[in-house]
Amino acid sequence: MGDAYTYCFNRLCELDKERFLAGLFVPETQRRHVFAILAFSAEIARVRDLVSDPLPGEVRLQWWHDLLDGTARGESEANPIAAALTDTIGRFHLPLDSFRQLIEARSFDLYDDPMPSLAELETYARETSSSLIRLSAMVLAGTDHVGAAAAADPAGIAYGLTGLMRSVAFHAARGQMFLPADLLDRYAVDPGSVLAGRTTPELKQLLAELRGIARRRLAETRTLIERVPRPAAPAFLACALVEPMLKLMDRADYDPFRTVIDLPQWQKQLKLWWMARRAR
């Protein structure tokens, strides 16, 4: 199993650097198990990049369903992420439904259907980002994780919405529309102009509202974080990067298709270190 966990460590570093950096502050005894969960998420998030149309992608996601159901368990030995994940689920008695919901949410990624509404966008973020925080908290705090569950919900939504806004150009380039249809209608944003990579005043207004929603969710997290047991606090560390990213998008010259929203790695590490220190 050591090799499987080492693979998860390296794979997460390659696919999701920010969650990897945050995970380095997890206590060493539990870090490999948190990394197995995060590596699984990163792996299924890239399924669309590996297939030419949705059907092969659905087949890949179904394999993960089968793994959780036990029907593909014999094949897990050939997949180090699957091996580490099943070991982690068994050791910490993690709820399989959380993983199933995450897989189901990622099936949306395979298609070019527009996100129907803001409510469904938040549900998507809850089933992807929030679930990772909850599952990590279960590993870190064991049966004392209950206080972390409530805070995980808004924390994951804030993190997820921020990530989706940072990726508007990437998604548009491959024909995807994560911006919710009800907000597109409210601000009279033409979906075709978004997919064509054209920035308009209406689109910037829509994104400003999404930033406001992300900030409100972040404020909810700060209120609820006091109830989070101290051992579970590292599960929330990646959220320390939300506000700095939102501030970069607040700039007057921000263009969602041309402005790269990112921080130098040293700044990310410093912000994560500072938050980890405060959580002790």
Summary of the structure (lengths in Angstrom):
residues: 280
radius of gyration: 18.5
end to end distance: 30.4
largest distance: 54.5
contacts: 916
relative contact order: 0.11
helix: 79%
strand: 0%
